[in-house]
């Protein structure tokens, strides 16, 4: 949906009385996805977030979708937390990046990577999605050597 339509949806769902900064945050995080706008508005109207700053419904939905894609959690978490430094280099990392790009989770703009949708970035960043088992890219994301630790 266009931003004006999302703004109308927010107002229709009771978000018209929210502070302008909160309405702007909802429009930015939902980026045209009506379900995201409705859930973010509902949570804001109730006075807060449920899961690390996000509605539990959206956190579970996005995490479930990401789990199904079997992408490297460490790579996504590093990108969500620190942004892209443009230095990927390693063949294994490039293969994982290619899989995430093909899945539509991240986009490549020249040498720079970013999340295709801001809400996905927020879920990866805020909801403890980092793989606890470790692995090459997870280790690198944690500042390790890239070897299983």
Rosetta silent file (secondary structure, phi, psi, omega in degrees, C-alpha in Angstrom):
SEQUENCE: XXXXXXXXXXXXXXXXXXXXXXXXXXXXXXXXXXXXXXXXXXXXXXXXXXXXXXXXXXXXXXXXXXXXXXXXXXXXXXXXXXXXXXXXXXXXXXXXXXXXXXXXXXXXXXXXXXXXXXXXXXXXXXXXXXXXXXXXXXXXXXXXXXXXX
SCORE:     score description
SCORE:     0.000 S_00000001
   1 L     0.000  151.748  175.487    0.000    0.000    0.000 S_00000001
   2 L   -70.660  159.061 -176.993    1.047    3.581   -0.546 S_00000001
   3 H   -59.528  -37.515  177.927    2.087    5.623    2.489 S_00000001
   4 H   -63.621  -38.430  178.749   -1.147    7.664    2.385 S_00000001
   5 H   -68.539  -38.764  176.892   -3.177    4.453    2.447 S_00000001
   6 H   -64.577  -41.698  178.143   -1.144    3.141    5.370 S_00000001
   7 H   -60.477  -41.333  177.922   -1.716    6.450    7.196 S_00000001
   8 H   -65.860  -38.988  177.662   -5.465    6.092    6.607 S_00000001
   9 H   -63.766  -42.921  177.486   -5.350    2.499    7.857 S_00000001
  10 H   -58.950  -46.376  179.409   -3.522    3.590   11.009 S_00000001
  11 H   -63.348  -42.296 -178.893   -6.191    6.241   11.633 S_00000001
  12 H   -65.178  -27.864 -179.503   -9.016    3.778   10.929 S_00000001
  13 L   -92.254   14.905  175.185   -7.562    1.329   13.457 S_00000001
  14 L    94.029    5.508 -177.341   -7.561    3.927   16.221 S_00000001
  15 H   -89.195    1.171 -179.599   -4.047    5.271   15.713 S_00000001
  16 H   -62.093  -26.175  179.752   -5.108    8.772   14.700 S_00000001
  17 H   -88.090   -3.047  178.297   -4.686    9.935   18.288 S_00000001
  18 L   -71.108  151.873  175.878   -1.140    8.604   18.579 S_00000001
  19 L   -56.393  148.573 -177.921    1.689   11.150   18.587 S_00000001
  20 H   -55.666  -37.910 -179.174    2.909   12.056   15.091 S_00000001
  21 H   -64.874  -36.078  178.626    6.309   10.505   15.798 S_00000001
  22 H   -71.410  -40.882  176.445    4.659    7.161   16.670 S_00000001
  23 H   -62.250  -39.318  177.969    2.493    7.245   13.552 S_00000001
  24 H   -65.100  -41.126  177.615    5.621    7.947   11.495 S_00000001
  25 H   -60.852  -43.733  179.695    7.429    5.028   13.160 S_00000001
  26 H   -63.588  -44.612  178.526    4.526    2.710   12.311 S_00000001
  27 H   -61.430  -42.144 -179.333    4.469    3.886    8.682 S_00000001
  28 H   -66.600  -44.474 -179.385    8.234    3.389    8.428 S_00000001
  29 H   -71.395  -34.487 -177.958    8.296   -0.072   10.008 S_00000001
  30 H   -78.817  -25.788  179.937    5.266   -1.328    8.109 S_00000001
  31 L    32.804   57.213  172.524    6.555    0.030    4.778 S_00000001
  32 L    88.064   -2.087 -178.921    3.330   -0.619    2.913 S_00000001
  33 L   -95.871  110.549 -175.451    2.363   -3.950    4.492 S_00000001
  34 H   -56.690  -43.021  179.720   -1.173   -3.587    5.922 S_00000001
  35 H   -57.961  -43.970  179.861   -0.841   -6.457    8.428 S_00000001
  36 H   -62.681  -43.152 -179.714    2.291   -4.880    9.871 S_00000001
  37 H   -62.596  -44.200 -178.947    0.575   -1.470   10.128 S_00000001
  38 H   -63.118  -47.664 -177.729   -2.501   -2.936   11.857 S_00000001
  39 H   -67.994  -40.566  177.053   -0.491   -4.925   14.424 S_00000001
  40 H   -64.024  -40.299  178.658    1.922   -2.074   15.155 S_00000001
  41 H   -66.049  -45.853  179.788   -1.027    0.323   15.577 S_00000001
  42 H   -57.244  -45.224 -179.230   -2.916   -2.089   17.814 S_00000001
  43 H   -66.217  -43.762 -179.868    0.116   -2.502   20.052 S_00000001
  44 H   -63.458  -38.515  179.777    0.836    1.242   20.192 S_00000001
  45 H   -68.443  -26.282  177.228   -2.802    1.984   21.094 S_00000001
  46 L   -82.705   -5.834  174.142   -2.593   -0.511   23.968 S_00000001
  47 L   101.433   12.306  176.613    0.351    1.421   25.325 S_00000001
  48 L   164.957  179.903 -178.741    3.406   -0.553   24.379 S_00000001
  49 L  -100.581  160.324 -174.783    5.182   -3.366   22.709 S_00000001
  50 L  -104.961  -33.951 -173.042    5.108   -6.990   23.693 S_00000001
  51 E  -130.716   92.590  178.144    8.364   -8.541   22.434 S_00000001
  52 L    52.092   43.961  177.303   11.471   -6.391   22.684 S_00000001
  53 L    91.778    0.232 -178.664    9.720   -3.375   21.228 S_00000001
  54 E  -129.621  153.360  174.337    7.589   -5.248   18.699 S_00000001
  55 L   -61.615  136.714  179.595    4.153   -6.883   18.760 S_00000001
  56 H   -56.236  -38.713 -179.520    4.509  -10.554   19.619 S_00000001
  57 H   -58.085  -43.710 -178.959    2.325  -11.468   16.633 S_00000001
  58 H   -74.671  -38.018  178.314    4.772   -9.847   14.203 S_00000001
  59 H   -59.709  -45.923 -179.710    7.877  -11.106   15.975 S_00000001
  60 H   -66.853  -43.276 -179.740    6.620  -14.696   15.755 S_00000001
  61 H   -59.591  -49.919 -177.273    5.437  -14.295   12.164 S_00000001
  62 H   -69.579  -42.448  178.303    8.747  -12.886   10.905 S_00000001
  63 H   -61.031  -41.529  179.470   10.897  -15.280   12.955 S_00000001
  64 H   -62.185  -43.375  178.866    8.912  -18.233   11.651 S_00000001
  65 H   -63.872  -43.851  179.028    9.371  -17.084    8.056 S_00000001
  66 H   -64.854  -40.290  177.497   13.106  -16.552    8.556 S_00000001
  67 H   -59.018  -41.509 -179.509   13.454  -19.962   10.232 S_00000001
  68 H   -64.889  -26.118  179.488   11.808  -21.581    7.226 S_00000001
  69 H   -81.268  -15.653  178.565   14.347  -19.987    4.898 S_00000001
  70 L    53.479   46.659  177.465   17.251  -21.495    6.880 S_00000001
  71 L   -87.871  161.815 -179.490   19.442  -18.443    6.423 S_00000001
  72 L   -69.515  111.808 -177.285   22.576  -17.795    8.443 S_00000001
  73 H   -64.176  -39.258 -179.613   21.349  -16.176   11.634 S_00000001
  74 H   -62.484  -43.248  178.681   24.731  -14.747   12.528 S_00000001
  75 H   -61.557  -46.834 -179.669   25.064  -12.986    9.202 S_00000001
  76 H   -65.194  -40.657  179.860   21.591  -11.466    9.476 S_00000001
  77 H   -65.192  -41.506  178.626   22.127  -10.441   13.088 S_00000001
  78 H   -61.947  -44.537  178.732   25.447   -8.796   12.246 S_00000001
  79 H   -63.528  -41.651  179.414   23.845   -6.877    9.389 S_00000001
  80 H   -65.178  -39.538 -174.501   20.926   -5.821   11.609 S_00000001
  81 H   -81.148  -42.947 -171.165   23.183   -4.707   14.441 S_00000001
  82 H  -113.460   -6.296 -173.860   26.111   -3.107   12.684 S_00000001
  83 L    76.538 -168.309 -176.557   24.966   -2.457    9.133 S_00000001
  84 L  -107.910  125.502  178.206   27.121   -3.427    6.212 S_00000001
  85 L   -90.074   -2.459  178.005   30.805   -2.609    6.179 S_00000001
  86 L    79.362   -2.591 -178.817   31.082   -3.712    2.541 S_00000001
  87 L  -107.941   99.701  179.198   33.751   -6.290    3.407 S_00000001
  88 L  -109.512  -51.432  170.783   32.403   -9.801    2.888 S_00000001
  89 L    58.824  -60.839 -170.293   35.181  -11.451    0.971 S_00000001
  90 L   -67.249  140.323 -177.485   34.889  -15.020    2.151 S_00000001
  91 H   -58.991  -42.872 -179.528   33.302  -17.523   -0.197 S_00000001
  92 H   -62.860  -42.371  179.502   31.090  -18.999    2.531 S_00000001
  93 H   -64.932  -42.176  179.504   29.808  -15.548    3.488 S_00000001
  94 H   -62.528  -38.023  178.361   29.137  -14.673   -0.155 S_00000001
  95 H   -64.577  -42.257  178.562   27.157  -17.892   -0.603 S_00000001
  96 H   -67.244  -39.624  177.696   25.017  -17.065    2.462 S_00000001
  97 H   -62.451  -44.056  179.289   24.553  -13.499    1.275 S_00000001
  98 H   -59.985  -39.869  178.636   23.437  -14.784   -2.134 S_00000001
  99 H   -65.569  -41.997 -179.801   20.877  -17.070   -0.449 S_00000001
 100 H   -67.704  -37.254  176.452   19.512  -14.206    1.660 S_00000001
 101 H   -65.917  -45.962  179.833   19.303  -11.944   -1.404 S_00000001
 102 H   -61.263  -32.884  179.478   17.548  -14.682   -3.415 S_00000001
 103 L   -78.912   -8.923  179.763   15.063  -15.134   -0.558 S_00000001
 104 L    80.977   14.174 -178.870   14.300  -11.406   -0.621 S_00000001
 105 L   -83.571  -40.909  175.543   15.436  -10.857    2.968 S_00000001
 106 E  -123.507  160.051  177.292   18.334   -8.563    2.124 S_00000001
 107 E  -125.796  150.227  179.904   19.100   -6.455   -0.929 S_00000001
 108 E  -111.046  126.182  176.139   22.407   -5.555   -2.460 S_00000001
 109 E  -117.742   91.067 -172.733   23.029   -2.023   -3.678 S_00000001
 110 L    70.264 -118.224  178.340   26.430   -2.262   -5.308 S_00000001
 111 L   -97.581   -2.090 -176.520   28.673   -3.489   -2.494 S_00000001
 112 E   -96.732  141.040  177.011   26.290   -2.468    0.282 S_00000001
 113 E  -112.940  147.107  171.527   23.751   -4.788    1.904 S_00000001
 114 E  -154.056  163.335  178.550   20.592   -3.873    3.770 S_00000001
 115 E   -71.167  141.739  179.843   17.396   -5.544    4.846 S_00000001
 116 L   -68.184  -28.099  179.918   14.647   -5.523    2.237 S_00000001
 117 L  -136.213  134.071 -176.848   12.123   -4.591    4.919 S_00000001
 118 H   -63.522  -30.721 -179.569   12.741   -2.584    8.107 S_00000001
 119 H   -68.979  -35.948  177.018   10.503   -4.784   10.262 S_00000001
 120 H   -62.291  -43.217  177.465   12.539   -7.879    9.416 S_00000001
 121 H   -58.876  -44.811 -178.817   15.671   -6.017   10.541 S_00000001
 122 H   -62.920  -40.652  178.349   13.971   -5.061   13.809 S_00000001
 123 H   -63.499  -47.471  179.838   12.910   -8.650   14.509 S_00000001
 124 H   -60.836  -41.642 -176.916   16.419   -9.980   13.835 S_00000001
 125 H   -71.566  -43.526 -168.762   17.937   -7.226   15.975 S_00000001
 126 H   -97.673  -17.482 -166.702   15.548   -7.226   18.927 S_00000001
 127 L  -108.671   26.636  173.661   14.149  -10.716   19.340 S_00000001
 128 L    60.305   38.674 -173.779   17.112  -12.897   20.235 S_00000001
 129 L   -83.873   -5.061 -175.925   17.148  -14.613   16.875 S_00000001
 130 L   -65.795  132.532 -179.107   20.912  -15.267   16.890 S_00000001
 131 L   -60.610  125.533 -179.937   21.794  -18.959   16.582 S_00000001
 132 L   -81.976  -15.323 -177.345   23.032  -20.285   19.900 S_00000001
 133 L   -77.031  -24.346 -177.899   24.830  -23.248   18.333 S_00000001
 134 L    88.542 -169.416 -175.294   27.520  -21.212   16.645 S_00000001
 135 L   138.178  171.184 -172.198   29.135  -21.857   13.323 S_00000001
 136 H   -54.522  -56.157 -176.106   31.470  -20.058   11.003 S_00000001
 137 H   -74.071  -31.972  175.452   29.414  -16.964   10.242 S_00000001
 138 H   -63.819  -42.661  178.005   27.860  -16.833   13.699 S_00000001
 139 H   -60.349  -44.622  177.653   31.356  -16.895   15.152 S_00000001
 140 H   -62.204  -40.194 -179.652   32.417  -14.060   12.870 S_00000001
 141 H   -63.525  -30.829 -179.848   29.340  -12.083   13.828 S_00000001
 142 L   -88.060    5.199  178.312   30.296  -12.444   17.471 S_00000001
 143 L    88.220   14.050 -178.977   33.799  -11.198   16.784 S_00000001
 144 L   -85.318 -160.379 -174.134   35.391  -14.655   16.752 S_00000001
 145 L   -90.667  -12.140 -175.264   37.752  -16.286   14.341 S_00000001
 146 L    95.330   -4.810  176.734   35.202  -17.784   11.981 S_00000001
 147 L  -100.099  150.988  176.445   35.943  -21.280   13.254 S_00000001
 148 L   -59.269  130.963 -174.542   33.507  -23.277   15.371 S_00000001
 149 L  -107.168    0.000    0.000   34.302  -22.388   18.934 S_00000001
